[in-house]
């Protein structure tokens, strides 16, 4: 029996040390951990809340839905801005929220814009069930693809449209973050500069669409879902500030090697969501 006690204790210790930790929230302005309720109290005072993601990460989308659901439950008039949809697909989003298209019908529009429906589905269903407006923010992938390969100078005035006066100036902070985001794929030279220009053009177009929505819907708080490379402070939020909207918050998920506890700064995000593989934010 005495021999068994250490074995049993070791087994219990092994179980306890491998038990998943709960997801938690780091407020980067001050470096303090905060509760979900504390963060929510802050978010509800904003006009725009950016929530970054890895597109195929189910835990990131669960956190997005948790925030959307909680704000809606508190009576906030919400809209959800989507990197995943082009602005010229807005009618498809409106029909979906209004219950005028079936899931099968909507999927045809969805798949013309994006992929990975299973990880986004619950967010779209929640918006439909509760009448939460969905806003397509993006511009044509054909345009960003051309800029990524040939640079913004290759676009005609007709292609640029309302963005004709945009100048994609890639500063050192933006370049460094994009290189970190791409990891091993990052490289220098014209191709990389063109890629940065495409990202900036993307950010600028989405900020302008978002600003137009805010102007015509002053009662709404908008939760924007976008890849972390667009949602960080130097991405769409920076462009939105240049247009005059400063009341915003940025929530990014921890992504090892890209943005993580110990190296993330308030210049990149307001809140870092840690451990999203382990369940809900607390």
C-alpha positions in Angstrom: 0.0 0.0 0.0 2.8 2.4 0.8 4.3 1.7 -2.6 1.0 2.6 -4.2 0.6 6.0 -2.6 3.5 7.7 -4.5 2.3 6.2 -7.7 -1.3 7.4 -7.2 0.0 10.8 -6.1 2.2 11.1 -9.3 -0.8 10.1 -11.5 -3.0 12.7 -9.9 -0.3 15.3 -10.2 0.1 14.4 -13.9 -3.6 14.8 -14.5 -3.8 18.2 -12.7 -0.8 19.6 -14.5 -2.3 18.7 -17.9 -5.7 20.0 -17.2 -6.5 22.9 -19.7 -6.3 26.4 -18.2 -9.2 28.7 -18.8 -8.9 31.4 -21.4 -8.1 34.8 -19.9 -7.7 38.5 -20.9 -4.6 40.7 -20.6 -5.3 44.5 -20.6 -2.2 45.7 -22.4 -2.5 49.3 -21.0 -1.0 48.5 -17.6 -0.4 44.8 -18.1 -3.2 43.7 -15.8 -5.4 40.6 -16.2 -9.0 41.6 -16.2 -12.3 39.7 -16.1 -14.6 39.3 -19.1 -17.1 41.5 -17.3 -14.5 44.2 -16.7 -13.5 44.2 -20.4 -17.2 44.2 -21.5 -17.8 47.3 -19.4 -15.1 49.1 -21.4 -16.1 47.7 -24.8 -19.7 48.9 -24.5 -18.5 52.5 -24.4 -16.8 52.2 -27.8 -18.2 52.8 -31.2 -16.0 50.1 -32.9 -14.5 46.9 -31.4 -12.0 45.1 -33.6 -11.6 41.4 -32.9 -8.7 39.7 -34.7 -8.5 36.1 -35.7 -6.8 33.3 -37.5 -9.5 32.6 -40.0 -9.5 28.8 -39.5 -9.3 28.9 -35.6 -12.5 27.8 -34.1 -11.5 29.2 -30.6 -11.1 32.7 -32.1 -14.6 32.6 -33.5 -16.0 31.3 -30.2 -14.5 34.3 -28.5 -16.0 36.7 -31.2 -19.4 35.2 -30.7 -19.1 35.4 -26.9 -18.4 39.2 -27.1 -21.2 39.7 -29.7 -23.7 37.8 -27.6 -22.7 39.5 -24.4 -23.0 43.0 -25.9 -26.4 42.2 -27.4 -27.6 40.8 -24.1 -26.8 44.1 -22.5 -29.1 45.9 -24.9 -26.4 47.4 -27.2 -27.6 48.1 -30.8 -25.0 46.0 -32.7 -23.7 45.6 -36.1 -21.0 43.2 -37.2 -18.4 44.3 -39.8 -16.9 41.6 -41.9 -13.6 41.4 -43.7 -15.0 38.2 -45.1 -17.6 40.0 -47.3 -17.2 42.6 -50.1 -19.2 45.7 -49.8 -20.8 44.9 -53.1 -22.3 41.8 -51.5 -24.3 43.8 -48.9 -27.7 42.9 -50.3 -26.9 39.2 -49.7 -26.1 39.9 -46.1 -29.3 42.0 -45.7 -31.4 39.2 -47.2 -29.9 36.7 -44.8 -30.5 38.8 -41.7 -34.0 39.5 -42.8 -34.7 35.8 -43.2 -35.3 36.2 -46.9 -32.8 33.5 -48.0 -32.3 30.0 -46.8 -28.9 28.7 -45.6 -28.4 26.9 -48.8 -29.2 30.0 -50.8 -27.0 32.2 -48.6 -24.1 29.8 -48.9 -23.8 30.5 -52.6 -23.2 34.2 -51.8 -21.0 33.3 -48.9 -18.7 31.1 -50.9 -18.3 33.7 -53.6 -16.8 35.9 -50.8 -15.1 33.5 -48.4 -14.7 29.9 -47.2 -14.6 28.0 -43.9 -18.4 28.3 -43.3 -18.4 25.8 -40.4 -16.3 28.0 -38.1 -18.2 31.2 -38.9 -21.7 29.6 -39.1 -22.8 30.2 -35.5 -21.9 33.9 -35.8 -24.1 34.3 -38.9 -26.9 32.3 -37.3 -26.8 34.5 -34.2 -27.0 37.7 -36.4 -30.0 36.3 -38.3 -31.8 35.1 -35.1 -31.4 38.5 -33.4 -31.6 40.9 -36.3 -28.0 42.0 -35.9 -26.9 43.9 -39.0 -24.0 42.4 -41.0 -21.8 44.8 -42.9 -19.5 43.8 -45.8 -16.3 45.8 -45.6 -14.0 44.5 -48.2 -13.1 45.4 -51.7 -12.5 43.2 -54.8 -9.8 40.6 -54.2 -8.9 41.1 -57.9 -7.7 44.6 -57.0 -5.7 43.7 -53.9 -4.2 40.7 -55.8 -3.0 43.1 -58.6 -1.5 45.5 -56.0 0.2 42.6 -54.2 1.9 41.5 -57.5 2.5 44.8 -59.3 2.0 47.6 -56.7 -0.6 50.3 -56.3 0.8 52.3 -59.2 -0.5 49.6 -61.5 -4.1 50.4 -60.8 -6.1 52.6 -63.1 -8.2 55.5 -61.7 -11.3 53.5 -62.6 -10.0 50.5 -60.5 -9.3 52.7 -57.5 -12.6 54.6 -57.7 -13.1 56.5 -54.4 -9.6 55.4 -53.3 -7.9 57.2 -56.1 -6.2 59.7 -53.7 -4.9 57.0 -51.4 -1.1 56.8 -51.0 0.1 53.5 -49.5 3.2 54.7 -47.6 4.6 51.7 -45.7 6.2 52.9 -42.5 8.8 50.8 -40.5 6.2 49.8 -37.8 3.8 48.5 -40.4 6.5 46.7 -42.3 7.9 45.0 -39.2 4.5 43.8 -38.0 3.7 42.4 -41.4 7.0 40.6 -41.5 6.4 39.2 -38.1 2.9 38.1 -39.1 4.1 36.3 -42.2 7.0 34.6 -40.3 9.1 32.5 -42.6 7.1 33.7 -45.7 8.3 37.3 -45.2 10.9 38.7 -47.5 12.3 42.0 -48.6 12.3 43.6 -52.0 9.6 44.9 -54.4 7.3 42.0 -53.9 7.1 42.5 -50.2 6.6 46.2 -50.6 3.7 45.5 -53.0 2.2 43.1 -50.5 2.4 45.8 -47.8 0.7 48.2 -50.2 -2.1 45.7 -50.8 -2.6 45.3 -47.1 -2.7 49.0 -46.6 -5.2 49.5 -49.5 -7.3 46.8 -48.0 -7.2 48.4 -44.5 -8.1 51.8 -46.0 -11.0 50.6 -48.1 -12.5 48.7 -45.1 -12.0 51.8 -42.9 -13.9 54.0 -45.4 -16.8 51.6 -45.7 -16.9 51.3 -42.0 -16.8 55.1 -41.5 -19.7 55.5 -44.0 -21.7 53.0 -42.0 -21.0 54.7 -38.7 -22.1 58.0 -40.2 -25.5 56.6 -41.3 -26.0 54.4 -38.2 -25.0 56.6 -35.3 -26.8 54.4 -32.8 -24.8 51.3 -33.6 -21.7 49.8 -32.0 -19.8 47.8 -34.6 -17.9 44.7 -33.8 -15.4 44.1 -36.7 -14.2 40.6 -37.4 -10.9 40.6 -39.4 -7.6 38.8 -39.6 -5.2 39.9 -36.9 -3.0 41.5 -39.5 -5.9 43.9 -40.3 -7.4 44.3 -36.8 -4.3 45.4 -35.0 -4.0 49.1 -34.2 -1.7 49.8 -37.2 -4.3 48.2 -39.6 -7.9 49.3 -40.1 -8.1 51.1 -36.7 -5.3 53.5 -37.8 -7.0 54.3 -41.1 -10.3 54.8 -39.2 -8.6 57.3 -36.8 -7.3 59.2 -39.9 -10.9 59.5 -40.9 -11.9 61.0 -37.5 -13.2 58.0 -35.5 -11.1 57.5 -32.4 -13.5 55.7 -30.0 -12.4 52.1 -30.7 -10.9 49.1 -29.0 -8.7 46.3 -30.4 -8.8 42.7 -29.1 -6.3 40.3 -30.6 -5.8 36.5 -29.9 -2.5 35.4 -28.7 -0.6 33.8 -31.7 2.7 32.3 -30.7 5.6 33.7 -32.6 3.5 36.6 -33.8 1.8 38.4 -30.9 2.0 36.9 -27.5 2.1 37.6 -23.8 5.4 39.2 -22.8 6.0 41.0 -26.1 2.6 42.4 -27.2 2.2 46.1 -26.6 -0.6 48.6 -26.3 0.6 50.0 -29.7 -0.7 46.8 -31.2 -3.9 46.0 -29.2 -5.9 47.0 -26.1 -6.6 43.4 -25.0 -4.8 40.2 -25.6 -7.0 37.0 -25.5 -4.9 34.1 -24.2 -5.7 30.4 -24.2 -8.6 30.4 -26.6 -8.1 26.7 -27.3 -9.2 26.1 -23.7 -12.7 27.5 -23.7 -14.6 30.7 -23.0 -13.1 34.0 -21.8 -13.6 34.7 -18.1 
